[in-house]
Each structure stands twice: as structure tokens, then as C-alpha cells.
Amino acid sequence: MNASPSHRPHPAEWTETQSLLPSAERDLPAGRHQFHKEQMMARIHEDLRTPSRTSATSPVAPVQRSNPFLRRTILLPAAAFALAGAVAGGLALTGGGAGGHGGTTALATGPALTTRIGVADAKGAPQLLERISLAAADTSEPTPRKGQYIYIASKVADTYIAVDGDNKSEAVSTELHSRQVWKSLDGRDGWLIEAGETSDKGITLQSDTPDSAAYNALAELPTDPDTLLQQIYRESDAVRDPEVPRDQAAFVAIGDLLFESYPPAEVGAALYKAAAKIPGVVAVNDAVDAAGRHGIAIARENPVDGERTEWIFDKKTLRFLGERVVVVKATADSPLKVGTVAHTSAITERAVVDAAKQVPGQVS
């Protein structure tokens, strides 16, 4: 969390598109390009730890992740991601197989993923989130014990702006591929196996600091929605780029706590109730996750880049299925066409296991 993103019946209803923009550069204020370049490179070196993730022009040594589960969406606006393709020279587009690690790389060279855009309904969001909250609270999932791990299997794909040697750019997408993550309850220890990004055996994920999406951290969150939302705003404010709207950063932060995680039932319910209090949150009548499952979604559009982050739920059970980010509005600062899928994911399995690298049903 392996199909090709070619034009055919496909998970998330992807279709081929043409090259999107002759240049990855955007009309940012003076000095902001260099700022984003420096920030993005810093985040790449801090966040991405793979056995070998190399540039097309120069190798980049493996780097340590301070928090292997923190996404950069809160930290940097979309402009930084387009610039990353040019700055990193393919750093975000290659991985896995080089350097004798035996991985099978999933290069972002395919046509850009696109999808149909569901209809947004602002009035329906509070009622839908109330129903989702009730469903999240009514669970019989086991409570993890000390020493156990949270196991999350998923399918994922992303779209990038690729820049070739002639400075020509186009939107390209990775193949839909599998991802397996094991997290210790405190988030300090884990394991990752991701097709195209690690070897078949995977890599260790270690951190000196607790992970905010780890079970222990989630269990300590307040369950009063107002108190919880205030905390989310404070913590996302501390790390977000000023160009990322405050409400969007809070919405993305909640999504991060819901995806590769295992929140206690009362916390999961509170997170959905907190999301209902964020201005601009809407319900979407139809959205498709990376596994091709249709559902309804809770979403919020970032007015800066025109991208809508969607949390997708089963229409009957309201179980969380996955997440996608879709371009719903053309903006001067974005090279991506309306309908482009910037990110798509689907949770295929979520469980408590006794050890890292153990899959559900396997005897430890």
C-alpha cells in the first residue's frame, strides 16, 4: 500500500494525462524558492530513510529519520514539492534497488494519475462526521499489550513533478505498490517494507523521540473534542509553513493520526468530532481509495494550491478505508491539472501483533 497506472479499469479510476507544465518553477515571492529548496532538502534528509535513494546525478547516502511517520504536508506548501523534483534531481523519484540492497524500484515515470471528482457538500459534513464518530466508538478491537506492535498494510501511490536534463517537467506517478509498517506502542521502534522503496526484507525504523501517531501517544490525547482540537492547532502551528493555512494543517494533522495508526476507540471518535469543528470541512458523495473501493469522504480543500484532502470511508460500515489528495481547482501556483491524484492510499489490514515483521495469523 501492484498495478500499473496505465489507462485501463484501475483502482481509483486513474487515467493517463499529458505533460502538465513546461516548468516546475512557480511564481513565489522573492526569496521563497531558495527557502523551499533548503527546507525541502532538510526534510528529505530528515524524513526519508531508505536503503538507497539516489539522485540521477549523484548518490545520496542513507539518512536517519527523526520521525519516520511524520508527513511533510503540514510543514511545506505544495510549491515545495514541485521544486523538490528539480532540486533533488530524482531523489524523491527513485529508490530500492540500487546499492546492492535487492529492492525493486517503483520509479515515478508513469503518466499522472487522474480521477473523477466527487461532489462536495458542506452542510452534510457535521452529520456524516457524527455518524463516523459513533461507528469509531463502537468497536471490539483488542487493546494492545506492552511489547506488542501495531501492523498496518496498505497500498499507496504518489504523483511528482519530474524534471529532465533539459529542464522539461511533467507530472509523473509511481506505480500503485504495497506498504507494510510495524510500530511499537511508543513509536520508537518499527519496521517498514515498501515495494520500490526498501528491499524485500525491509528496513528498521528507529527514533529517539516518541511518535505522535503511536498508540501510547494517541491513548494520552484528550477525548473532549474542543480540548483535542486546541491541542492539534497548537502542535500543527509549531511545525507548519506559514503558507499552509492553519485550518488545513489541523485537518491534515488529524488525518495523519488516523492513517498508519491504531487509535483507542474513544480517541478515534474524538478526532472525528474535532474535525467537524474545523472550518471548510465538507462531505464528498463519492471517492475511490487506492484499492479501488468506492466510499464517501470527509474532505477539505487547501485554497492555496487547490488540492483537496479526502478521508474515505465505507458507505455502509463507515470504516476508514484510506486517503487521497486530488486537485479540484486550478491555481496559478500549481502545475497540476484538475483531477490529478497527488496521493492515494488504502488500508488493507490493521492489526495488533506480537513482534515486528510478524503478520496477522502468523505464530510468533
Backbone torsions as a table, in degrees:
resi	resn	phi	psi	omega
1	MET	NA	NA	NA
2	ASN	NA	108.1	-176.4
3	ALA	-106.7	158.1	179.1
4	SER	-84.3	146.4	177.6
5	PRO	-83.7	31.4	179.5
6	SER	-81.2	172.6	-174.6
7	HIS	-79.0	101.2	177.7
8	ARG	-171.3	168.0	175.5
9	PRO	-54.1	126.4	-165.7
10	HIS	-154.0	148.5	173.4
11	PRO	-51.7	138.3	179.5
12	ALA	70.7	13.2	175.0
13	GLU	52.3	46.3	-177.2
14	TRP	-78.5	148.8	173.5
15	THR	-135.3	161.1	179.4
16	GLU	-73.9	147.0	172.8
17	THR	-131.1	170.3	179.3
18	GLN	-88.5	174.1	174.0
19	SER	-57.2	145.5	-167.5
20	LEU	-101.6	-32.4	-175.2
21	LEU	-156.6	140.1	-178.5
22	PRO	-70.4	-13.2	-179.3
23	SER	-147.7	144.4	178.6
24	ALA	-84.0	-8.9	-178.7
25	GLU	-70.4	146.0	179.3
26	ARG	-119.7	164.4	177.5
27	ASP	-85.1	71.7	175.9
28	LEU	-88.5	158.1	176.5
29	PRO	-58.4	157.1	-179.0
30	ALA	-53.7	132.2	177.6
31	GLY	88.9	-15.0	-175.0
32	ARG	-76.1	-30.1	178.4
33	HIS	-58.7	-50.1	-179.0
34	GLN	-64.2	-37.3	177.4
35	PHE	-58.3	-48.4	-178.3
36	HIS	-67.6	-35.6	177.6
37	LYS	-60.7	-48.8	-178.6
38	GLU	-64.5	-42.7	-179.3
39	GLN	-66.3	-41.7	-177.8
40	MET	-66.5	-42.8	178.5
41	MET	-63.3	-38.2	177.6
42	ALA	-62.6	-41.9	-179.7
43	ARG	-68.8	-37.5	177.6
44	ILE	-58.9	-48.4	-177.7
45	HIS	-68.6	-26.7	-178.2
46	GLU	-87.6	-40.1	-170.8
47	ASP	-90.4	-34.2	-169.7
48	LEU	-98.2	110.3	176.9
49	ARG	-119.8	102.3	177.2
50	THR	-126.0	160.1	-179.0
51	PRO	-57.9	-38.4	176.1
52	SER	-156.0	115.1	178.4
53	ARG	-129.6	101.6	-166.4
54	THR	-113.3	152.1	175.1
55	SER	-79.9	157.6	176.7
56	ALA	-68.5	-20.0	-177.1
57	THR	-112.5	-25.5	-179.3
58	SER	-153.2	141.3	-179.1
59	PRO	-71.1	149.4	176.2
60	VAL	-119.9	124.1	-176.8
61	ALA	-67.4	153.3	175.1
62	PRO	-55.7	143.3	-178.0
63	VAL	-125.2	156.7	-177.9
64	GLN	-87.2	137.6	177.2
65	ARG	-97.2	127.9	176.7
66	SER	-74.6	-34.4	175.2
67	ASN	-143.5	98.3	-172.3
68	PRO	-69.1	-6.1	-175.7
69	PHE	-112.3	2.2	-178.6
70	LEU	-84.5	122.9	176.5
71	ARG	-82.9	158.5	-177.8
72	ARG	-91.2	-1.6	-174.2
73	THR	-58.5	-38.7	-179.9
74	ILE	-71.5	-32.4	-169.7
75	LEU	-79.0	-36.2	-173.9
76	LEU	-133.4	145.3	175.6
77	PRO	-73.3	171.0	-175.3
78	ALA	-60.1	-30.0	-178.9
79	ALA	-55.4	-35.9	-178.1
80	ALA	-65.6	-32.5	-177.3
81	PHE	-72.1	-37.4	175.5
82	ALA	-64.8	-42.9	178.7
83	LEU	-64.2	-30.6	-177.4
84	ALA	-60.2	-36.2	179.8
85	GLY	-61.2	-39.6	-180.0
86	ALA	-77.2	-41.3	-175.8
87	VAL	-69.8	-46.1	-175.0
88	ALA	-81.3	-10.7	176.6
89	GLY	59.8	34.4	-179.7
90	GLY	104.3	1.0	-178.2
91	LEU	-56.1	-40.6	-179.1
92	ALA	-85.0	-0.2	-174.1
93	LEU	-112.0	-6.8	-177.3
94	THR	-127.6	164.3	178.1
95	GLY	169.6	174.9	166.8
96	GLY	84.9	-75.2	-161.7
97	GLY	-82.8	-21.5	-174.5
98	ALA	-75.2	166.7	173.7
99	GLY	72.8	18.0	175.1
100	GLY	75.3	18.5	-178.4
101	HIS	-91.0	-10.5	171.2
102	GLY	80.3	11.5	179.1
103	GLY	-80.1	162.4	175.3
104	THR	-106.3	110.9	-172.8
105	THR	-70.8	143.2	175.5
106	ALA	-114.4	77.0	-175.2
107	LEU	-64.5	144.1	176.6
108	ALA	-83.8	78.7	-178.6
109	THR	-124.8	-6.9	-178.5
110	GLY	-76.5	167.8	177.9
111	PRO	-61.3	154.9	-179.0
112	ALA	-62.9	138.2	178.4
113	LEU	-75.4	138.4	176.1
114	THR	-134.7	165.1	-178.1
115	THR	-154.7	166.1	170.1
116	ARG	-74.8	148.3	-178.5
117	ILE	-101.5	124.1	178.7
118	GLY	-73.1	159.2	-179.4
119	VAL	-80.1	131.3	-179.1
120	ALA	-91.6	141.8	-179.8
121	ASP	-135.0	104.7	-178.6
122	ALA	-67.9	-35.8	-177.2
123	LYS	-69.7	-28.3	-176.6
124	GLY	-84.3	-10.3	-175.1
125	ALA	-64.5	-47.9	-178.2
126	PRO	-59.9	-42.8	-179.6
127	GLN	-66.3	-41.9	178.8
128	LEU	-64.3	-42.9	179.3
129	LEU	-65.9	-32.3	175.2
130	GLU	-64.5	-42.5	177.5
131	ARG	-65.6	-41.3	178.7
132	ILE	-64.8	-39.1	178.6
133	SER	-62.1	-44.0	178.5
134	LEU	-63.2	-40.1	178.6
135	ALA	-65.1	-38.7	179.7
136	ALA	-67.9	-32.7	-179.0
137	ALA	-75.8	-26.2	-178.1
138	ASP	-94.5	81.6	-176.9
139	THR	-135.9	150.7	177.3
140	SER	-114.3	21.1	179.7
141	GLU	-63.1	142.7	-178.8
142	PRO	-68.4	150.3	175.8
143	THR	-85.9	125.5	-179.0
144	PRO	-63.0	147.4	176.3
145	ARG	-104.4	159.5	178.8
146	LYS	-54.1	133.8	179.1
147	GLY	93.8	-11.8	179.6
148	GLN	-86.1	172.6	-178.0
149	TYR	-128.4	151.5	172.5
150	ILE	-94.2	126.3	-178.9
151	TYR	-109.6	127.4	178.7
152	ILE	-128.5	121.1	173.1
153	ALA	-108.4	138.3	-177.1
154	SER	-150.8	172.0	171.0
155	LYS	-121.4	138.1	-176.0
156	VAL	-141.5	158.0	170.3
157	ALA	-157.8	152.1	-178.1
158	ASP	-138.0	157.8	176.6
159	THR	-115.0	138.7	-179.0
160	TYR	-130.8	165.3	169.5
161	ILE	-97.7	113.7	-179.9
162	ALA	-97.3	137.9	179.6
163	VAL	-122.4	124.8	-178.8
164	ASP	-90.7	-174.2	-176.1
165	GLY	-65.2	-21.4	178.0
166	ASP	-93.8	13.7	-179.7
167	ASN	63.5	24.1	172.7
168	LYS	-87.9	138.8	-176.1
169	SER	-124.9	152.8	174.1
170	GLU	-156.0	157.7	176.3
171	ALA	-81.6	127.9	178.5
172	VAL	-131.7	153.6	-176.6
173	SER	-126.0	147.4	173.9
174	THR	-72.6	159.5	170.7
175	GLU	-67.5	147.7	171.6
176	LEU	-60.8	127.7	-175.5
177	HIS	-143.0	164.0	-175.9
178	SER	-86.8	152.4	179.1
179	ARG	-143.9	132.3	176.2
180	GLN	-128.0	128.3	-179.0
181	VAL	-127.4	134.9	171.4
182	TRP	-115.5	131.7	178.2
183	LYS	-125.1	134.3	169.0
184	SER	-69.0	163.6	-174.9
185	LEU	-65.1	-26.2	177.9
186	ASP	-95.9	-3.8	177.6
187	GLY	77.9	4.7	-178.2
188	ARG	-84.5	-16.0	-177.1
189	ASP	-134.6	145.2	178.7
190	GLY	-172.8	-178.1	179.9
191	TRP	-145.6	143.9	-179.8
192	LEU	-131.4	130.2	169.1
193	ILE	-124.3	115.6	179.7
194	GLU	-136.3	121.8	-177.8
195	ALA	-57.6	128.5	179.5
196	GLY	84.8	-12.9	-178.0
197	GLU	-114.9	-26.8	177.5
198	THR	-132.3	172.2	171.5
199	SER	-69.4	172.1	179.3
200	ASP	-61.0	-28.2	-179.7
201	LYS	-83.1	-20.9	177.6
202	GLY	93.1	-174.2	-178.8
203	ILE	-136.2	154.7	176.9
204	THR	-79.5	147.0	175.8
205	LEU	-121.6	114.6	-178.1
206	GLN	-131.0	144.9	-179.6
207	SER	-142.8	143.7	176.7
208	ASP	-81.8	-12.4	-178.9
209	THR	-119.4	151.7	179.2
210	PRO	-63.5	153.2	177.6
211	ASP	-94.1	129.7	-177.0
212	SER	-65.3	-21.0	178.6
213	ALA	-98.8	4.7	177.5
214	ALA	-72.1	157.7	-174.1
215	TYR	-57.6	-46.6	-177.1
216	ASN	-61.0	-41.0	179.7
217	ALA	-67.4	-40.4	178.2
218	LEU	-64.2	-38.8	-178.4
219	ALA	-64.7	-22.0	-179.2
220	GLU	-91.2	-4.9	-179.6
221	LEU	-69.6	147.0	176.6
222	PRO	-65.7	147.5	-179.8
223	THR	-101.5	-0.8	170.9
224	ASP	-80.0	121.2	-173.7
225	PRO	-57.5	-39.6	-179.6
226	ASP	-66.4	-46.0	178.4
227	THR	-63.4	-41.6	-179.8
228	LEU	-63.1	-44.1	-178.9
229	LEU	-65.1	-39.1	177.6
230	GLN	-60.3	-41.1	179.0
231	GLN	-65.8	-41.5	179.4
232	ILE	-62.2	-43.2	177.4
233	TYR	-60.8	-45.2	-179.2
234	ARG	-59.8	-46.3	-174.3
235	GLU	-74.0	-36.1	177.5
236	SER	-73.3	-32.6	176.0
237	ASP	-60.3	-32.8	-175.6
238	ALA	-70.4	-20.7	-174.9
239	VAL	-122.5	-13.7	-173.8
240	ARG	-75.6	151.9	171.3
241	ASP	-73.3	144.2	-179.2
242	PRO	-58.6	-24.0	-179.5
243	GLU	-78.8	-12.5	175.7
244	VAL	-87.9	118.5	-178.9
245	PRO	-55.8	144.1	-174.7
246	ARG	-59.8	-45.1	-178.7
247	ASP	-67.0	-35.9	178.4
248	GLN	-66.4	-41.3	178.9
249	ALA	-61.2	-40.6	179.2
250	ALA	-66.3	-41.3	179.1
251	PHE	-63.3	-44.2	178.4
252	VAL	-64.1	-38.1	179.8
253	ALA	-61.7	-41.5	177.5
254	ILE	-64.5	-41.8	177.8
255	GLY	-59.5	-38.2	177.9
256	ASP	-64.0	-32.7	179.6
257	LEU	-76.8	-13.3	-177.2
258	LEU	-100.1	-23.2	-169.8
259	PHE	-78.7	-85.3	-179.0
260	GLU	-87.5	67.4	-175.7
261	SER	-152.9	177.9	-178.2
262	TYR	-144.6	69.4	-174.2
263	PRO	-69.4	142.1	171.1
264	PRO	-55.1	151.1	-173.0
265	ALA	-54.4	-44.8	-176.4
266	GLU	-69.3	-30.0	177.7
267	VAL	-74.2	-43.0	177.0
268	GLY	-57.7	-43.8	178.6
269	ALA	-61.9	-41.7	-179.5
270	ALA	-67.0	-35.8	179.0
271	LEU	-62.4	-40.7	178.9
272	TYR	-68.6	-38.9	177.9
273	LYS	-66.5	-35.1	177.3
274	ALA	-67.1	-40.3	179.8
275	ALA	-61.1	-33.2	-179.6
276	ALA	-64.6	-18.3	-178.2
277	LYS	-92.7	-3.1	179.9
278	ILE	-84.4	125.9	179.1
279	PRO	-59.7	142.2	175.5
280	GLY	90.5	-1.6	179.3
281	VAL	-76.4	135.5	-177.0
282	VAL	-130.1	163.8	169.5
283	ALA	-97.8	146.5	179.2
284	VAL	-122.9	130.4	-171.0
285	ASN	-70.0	-25.7	-179.6
286	ASP	-154.0	130.5	175.8
287	ALA	-147.5	152.3	-175.5
288	VAL	-122.2	128.4	179.1
289	ASP	-83.8	-179.9	-175.5
290	ALA	-67.8	-16.6	177.2
291	ALA	-92.5	4.3	179.0
292	GLY	83.6	11.5	-179.0
293	ARG	-86.3	124.7	176.7
294	HIS	-79.4	142.6	177.8
295	GLY	-156.4	-174.7	171.8
296	ILE	-101.0	161.3	-173.6
297	ALA	-137.4	152.2	166.2
298	ILE	-106.1	131.0	-170.4
299	ALA	-145.9	165.2	172.6
300	ARG	-149.9	133.7	179.9
301	GLU	-92.2	134.1	172.6
302	ASN	-82.7	112.0	-176.3
303	PRO	-67.1	-17.2	-178.6
304	VAL	-73.7	-45.1	-175.9
305	ASP	-114.3	-0.7	177.4
306	GLY	73.0	15.1	179.8
307	GLU	-98.3	135.5	-179.4
308	ARG	-108.4	122.3	175.3
309	THR	-88.0	125.3	-175.7
310	GLU	-120.8	126.9	169.7
311	TRP	-95.7	125.3	-171.5
312	ILE	-105.9	135.4	-177.4
313	PHE	-128.9	149.1	174.3
314	ASP	-61.2	134.2	-174.3
315	LYS	-66.7	-27.7	-178.1
316	LYS	-94.3	-52.0	-174.7
317	THR	-88.4	-18.1	-176.0
318	LEU	65.1	21.4	175.4
319	ARG	-72.7	139.5	179.2
320	PHE	-65.8	124.1	-178.3
321	LEU	-101.4	-43.2	-175.9
322	GLY	173.9	-164.6	-174.5
323	GLU	-144.8	149.1	170.4
324	ARG	-146.2	157.6	175.8
325	VAL	-120.6	120.4	-173.4
326	VAL	-123.9	137.6	174.4
327	VAL	-76.2	116.8	-177.8
328	VAL	-112.8	-7.6	-179.6
329	LYS	-148.6	130.1	177.3
330	ALA	-72.6	134.4	178.0
331	THR	-131.7	156.5	-179.6
332	ALA	-64.1	-26.3	-176.2
333	ASP	-90.8	0.6	-177.1
334	SER	-121.7	131.7	177.1
335	PRO	-85.3	-1.6	-174.4
336	LEU	-91.4	136.2	-180.0
337	LYS	-75.8	156.1	175.2
338	VAL	-59.1	133.4	-178.3
339	GLY	98.3	-10.9	178.1
340	THR	-68.4	134.8	176.5
341	VAL	-92.9	106.0	-179.8
342	ALA	-74.3	-31.9	178.4
343	HIS	-154.5	141.9	174.1
344	THR	-143.4	144.0	-178.6
345	SER	-151.2	158.6	177.1
346	ALA	-148.8	126.8	173.7
347	ILE	-78.1	121.7	179.0
348	THR	-103.4	-22.1	176.4
349	GLU	-159.2	140.9	178.9
350	ARG	-140.3	124.4	-174.0
351	ALA	-157.1	167.6	173.1
352	VAL	-104.8	128.3	-179.9
353	VAL	-127.3	168.0	-173.7
354	ASP	-87.7	-14.5	-177.0
355	ALA	-155.8	156.1	173.6
356	ALA	-62.8	143.6	-179.8
357	LYS	75.2	-1.0	174.0
358	GLN	-86.7	133.0	178.2
359	VAL	-98.6	153.7	-179.3
360	PRO	-54.7	136.9	179.9
361	GLY	89.9	-12.1	179.3
362	GLN	-88.8	134.5	-179.9
363	VAL	-75.4	130.3	-178.7
364	SER	-75.8	NA	NA
